């Protein structure tokens, strides 16, 4: 029928035989909102990521993470909130002195002394944050709309006067219900000051993906001349979907944290967003994909937050095939000339070790035959079945994969020396 690897070559969903995703992603009515888009990654691991419970970075650790992220081409690094502690400010200064290729950003409140500390850290870009939920502005800070506007305009102009690239971040934006309030503040701020960006923030991850798309369409109407950015959290497991809607509707910068670190459920994960944009939306981020794994390991070790083995993109078990059906299909695909088989992409794309078959409770005859070949062991059909049954049983008893030594012992017990 001609359904071989040659049929797929040259398609957008089967790139260089290294990844194989759905062709539905590239249907004109699906992909049209992503064509021609440029998206930058603004990584917040060193600020919001450090807000993960129990995580703290020393100045040396901050430098190591910054170097790992800059090495793979992350466009912007939010390297800290300087008023938070002298240690953070010191770490920020050390990072800036490294002259890394990424743009270094400070995160500050709309307070002049915070802006002064950002300048002291050596960065050229600052995110100025203020809550945008009108209920919180009133109840928590006692500020009416006019007072909020005055505060934002005054401090933004102060940052402008000090030659800082200035981005405004209105947090807890999505829980308010007075959109005239938001429209007036954003449009006035854009008109009265020089803004290099506005960040739409779903601080507690409560806007559905469709709501995110709607919000960005409105923001484009209200502030058409200011670049839009998106910052979200993963309370309902919808952060990535929200990112796609934001990009489709005008966001040109996405805020992420490596390994999904961050407050509560965490920020949208840097590595997931990059791979999603590249493989599913056809957007070239410029990030070096084969360095994704190394950066993940660096952040995991320094943060002391171990990843689940099945974590998307960088889970340490993603290059292991245990189930008999998957192993059998993998081998048959490989024999037919496919590099990418029963996975979305080959592990090497992100710098992980290649796929390999493992021995455990779900192993089938195909895996046993593979390991017998590896060790040069001959076995009859009945012996292969007995070895398979014993491997499965041992895997269930010990709740882990079997080692080579365990496999060879089972072979000796079944076949003899």
NORBELQUI-V277942 format. One record per pair of residues at least 24 apart in sequence whose C-alpha atoms are under 7 Angstrom apart, sorted by the first residue. I is the first residue (numbers start at 0). GAP is how many residues later the second one is. D is the distance in Angstrom with one decimal. If there is no record, write none. Layout:
BEGIN
I & GAP & D
I & GAP & D
END
This chain:
BEGIN
4 & 332 & 6.6
4 & 333 & 6.2
16 & 321 & 6.9
16 & 322 & 5.8
16 & 323 & 5.9
17 & 321 & 6.6
17 & 322 & 5.6
17 & 327 & 5.6
17 & 328 & 5.6
17 & 331 & 6.9
18 & 321 & 6.0
18 & 325 & 5.6
18 & 326 & 3.9
18 & 327 & 6.3
19 & 320 & 6.7
19 & 324 & 5.4
19 & 325 & 6.2
20 & 323 & 5.9
24 & 255 & 6.2
24 & 256 & 6.9
30 & 250 & 6.7
32 & 215 & 4.9
33 & 214 & 5.8
33 & 247 & 6.2
33 & 249 & 7.0
36 & 246 & 6.6
37 & 214 & 6.3
37 & 245 & 6.9
38 & 213 & 4.7
38 & 214 & 5.4
38 & 246 & 6.2
39 & 35 & 6.0
39 & 212 & 6.3
39 & 213 & 4.7
39 & 214 & 6.4
39 & 245 & 6.5
40 & 33 & 6.0
40 & 34 & 5.6
40 & 35 & 6.3
40 & 212 & 5.8
40 & 213 & 5.3
40 & 214 & 6.2
40 & 215 & 7.0
41 & 33 & 6.3
41 & 34 & 4.6
41 & 35 & 5.8
41 & 36 & 7.0
41 & 211 & 6.6
41 & 212 & 5.9
41 & 213 & 4.7
41 & 214 & 6.2
42 & 33 & 6.2
42 & 34 & 5.0
42 & 35 & 6.0
42 & 212 & 5.7
42 & 213 & 4.8
42 & 214 & 5.4
42 & 227 & 6.8
43 & 33 & 6.3
43 & 34 & 4.9
43 & 211 & 6.6
43 & 212 & 5.8
43 & 213 & 5.0
44 & 212 & 4.5
44 & 213 & 5.8
44 & 216 & 6.7
45 & 32 & 6.4
45 & 33 & 5.0
45 & 34 & 5.7
46 & 31 & 6.3
46 & 32 & 6.0
46 & 33 & 4.6
46 & 34 & 6.5
47 & 214 & 5.2
47 & 215 & 6.8
48 & 208 & 5.8
48 & 212 & 4.6
48 & 213 & 4.0
49 & 212 & 6.5
50 & 211 & 5.5
50 & 212 & 5.4
51 & 209 & 6.1
51 & 210 & 4.7
51 & 211 & 5.0
51 & 212 & 6.9
54 & 248 & 5.8
58 & 28 & 6.4
58 & 29 & 6.7
58 & 31 & 6.4
58 & 32 & 3.9
59 & 31 & 6.9
60 & 241 & 6.7
61 & 29 & 6.0
62 & 28 & 6.8
62 & 31 & 6.8
62 & 32 & 5.3
64 & 233 & 6.7
64 & 234 & 6.3
65 & 29 & 7.0
67 & 227 & 5.4
68 & 226 & 6.2
69 & 30 & 6.4
69 & 31 & 6.2
69 & 32 & 5.4
71 & 215 & 5.7
71 & 216 & 4.8
71 & 219 & 5.7
72 & 29 & 6.9
72 & 213 & 6.8
72 & 214 & 4.9
72 & 215 & 6.2
73 & 28 & 6.2
73 & 213 & 6.2
74 & 27 & 5.1
74 & 28 & 6.2
75 & 26 & 5.3
75 & 27 & 4.5
75 & 28 & 6.0
75 & 29 & 7.0
76 & 25 & 6.5
76 & 26 & 6.1
76 & 27 & 5.1
76 & 28 & 5.9
77 & 26 & 6.2
77 & 27 & 4.6
77 & 28 & 5.8
77 & 29 & 6.8
78 & 25 & 6.5
78 & 26 & 6.0
78 & 27 & 6.1
79 & 26 & 5.6
79 & 27 & 6.1
80 & 25 & 5.9
80 & 26 & 4.8
80 & 27 & 5.8
81 & 35 & 6.0
81 & 36 & 6.3
82 & 31 & 6.1
82 & 34 & 6.8
88 & 32 & 6.3
91 & 29 & 6.0
92 & 28 & 4.9
92 & 29 & 6.3
95 & 26 & 6.2
95 & 27 & 6.7
109 & 42 & 6.4
109 & 45 & 5.7
110 & 44 & 6.4
111 & 43 & 6.2
114 & 44 & 6.6
123 & 40 & 5.3
123 & 41 & 6.1
124 & 39 & 5.3
124 & 40 & 4.5
124 & 41 & 6.0
125 & 38 & 6.5
125 & 39 & 6.2
125 & 40 & 5.3
125 & 41 & 6.3
126 & 39 & 6.1
126 & 40 & 4.7
126 & 41 & 5.7
126 & 42 & 6.4
127 & 39 & 6.1
127 & 40 & 5.0
127 & 41 & 5.9
128 & 39 & 6.1
128 & 40 & 4.6
128 & 41 & 5.8
128 & 42 & 6.9
129 & 39 & 6.5
129 & 40 & 5.2
129 & 41 & 6.2
130 & 39 & 5.3
130 & 40 & 4.7
130 & 41 & 6.0
131 & 38 & 5.0
131 & 39 & 5.6
131 & 40 & 5.9
131 & 41 & 5.1
132 & 39 & 5.6
132 & 40 & 5.5
132 & 42 & 6.4
132 & 43 & 4.8
133 & 42 & 6.3
148 & 36 & 6.1
152 & 36 & 6.1
152 & 39 & 7.0
152 & 40 & 6.6
155 & 37 & 6.6
156 & 36 & 5.9
159 & 34 & 6.6
164 & 31 & 6.3
165 & 29 & 5.6
165 & 30 & 5.5
166 & 28 & 5.8
166 & 29 & 5.3
166 & 30 & 4.6
166 & 31 & 5.7
167 & 29 & 6.3
167 & 30 & 4.9
167 & 31 & 6.2
168 & 29 & 6.0
168 & 30 & 4.7
168 & 31 & 6.7
169 & 29 & 6.6
169 & 30 & 6.6
169 & 31 & 6.5
170 & 30 & 5.1
170 & 32 & 6.0
171 & 29 & 6.1
171 & 30 & 6.0
171 & 31 & 5.0
172 & 27 & 6.8
172 & 28 & 5.7
172 & 29 & 6.2
173 & 27 & 7.0
173 & 28 & 5.5
173 & 33 & 6.4
182 & 39 & 6.2
186 & 35 & 5.9
186 & 36 & 5.7
189 & 33 & 6.8
194 & 31 & 6.7
195 & 30 & 6.5
195 & 31 & 6.7
196 & 29 & 5.6
196 & 30 & 4.8
196 & 31 & 5.7
196 & 32 & 6.9
197 & 28 & 6.8
197 & 29 & 6.4
197 & 30 & 5.2
197 & 31 & 6.0
198 & 29 & 6.0
198 & 30 & 4.4
198 & 31 & 5.4
198 & 32 & 6.7
199 & 29 & 6.0
199 & 30 & 5.0
199 & 31 & 6.3
200 & 29 & 6.0
200 & 30 & 4.8
200 & 31 & 5.9
201 & 29 & 6.3
201 & 30 & 4.8
201 & 31 & 6.7
202 & 29 & 5.8
202 & 30 & 6.2
203 & 29 & 5.9
203 & 31 & 6.5
204 & 27 & 5.9
204 & 28 & 4.6
204 & 29 & 5.5
204 & 30 & 5.1
204 & 31 & 6.8
207 & 34 & 6.9
208 & 29 & 7.0
208 & 32 & 5.7
208 & 33 & 4.2
208 & 36 & 6.0
209 & 35 & 6.8
211 & 30 & 6.0
211 & 33 & 6.2
211 & 34 & 6.0
212 & 32 & 4.8
212 & 33 & 5.4
212 & 36 & 5.7
215 & 30 & 6.3
215 & 33 & 5.7
215 & 34 & 6.3
216 & 32 & 5.9
226 & 25 & 6.8
227 & 24 & 6.0
227 & 25 & 6.8
228 & 24 & 4.6
228 & 25 & 5.7
229 & 24 & 5.1
229 & 25 & 6.0
230 & 24 & 4.9
231 & 35 & 6.1
231 & 36 & 6.4
232 & 32 & 6.7
232 & 33 & 5.7
232 & 34 & 4.5
232 & 35 & 5.8
233 & 31 & 5.4
233 & 32 & 6.0
233 & 33 & 6.2
233 & 34 & 6.3
234 & 30 & 5.5
238 & 29 & 5.6
239 & 28 & 6.5
239 & 33 & 6.7
257 & 38 & 6.7
258 & 37 & 6.3
270 & 42 & 6.8
271 & 40 & 6.9
271 & 41 & 6.2
288 & 60 & 6.3
288 & 61 & 5.2
289 & 58 & 6.9
289 & 59 & 5.3
289 & 60 & 4.1
289 & 61 & 4.3
290 & 59 & 6.1
290 & 60 & 5.7
291 & 58 & 5.2
291 & 59 & 6.5
292 & 57 & 5.6
292 & 58 & 5.4
292 & 59 & 6.1
318 & 28 & 6.1
318 & 35 & 6.3
318 & 36 & 4.4
318 & 37 & 6.4
319 & 35 & 5.8
319 & 36 & 5.3
319 & 37 & 5.8
319 & 38 & 6.2
320 & 35 & 6.2
320 & 36 & 4.7
320 & 37 & 5.8
321 & 35 & 6.1
321 & 36 & 5.2
321 & 37 & 6.2
321 & 38 & 6.3
321 & 40 & 5.8
321 & 41 & 5.4
322 & 39 & 4.6
322 & 40 & 5.1
322 & 41 & 6.6
323 & 38 & 6.1
323 & 39 & 4.8
323 & 40 & 3.8
323 & 41 & 6.9
323 & 42 & 6.5
323 & 43 & 6.7
326 & 30 & 6.7
326 & 39 & 6.6
326 & 40 & 6.3
327 & 38 & 5.5
357 & 43 & 6.9
358 & 32 & 7.0
358 & 42 & 5.6
358 & 43 & 5.3
359 & 31 & 6.3
359 & 32 & 5.7
359 & 35 & 4.5
359 & 40 & 6.8
359 & 41 & 4.7
359 & 42 & 5.8
360 & 30 & 6.7
360 & 31 & 3.9
360 & 32 & 6.4
360 & 34 & 4.2
360 & 35 & 5.2
361 & 30 & 6.1
362 & 29 & 6.3
363 & 24 & 6.3
382 & 31 & 6.5
382 & 32 & 6.9
386 & 24 & 6.5
386 & 27 & 6.7
END
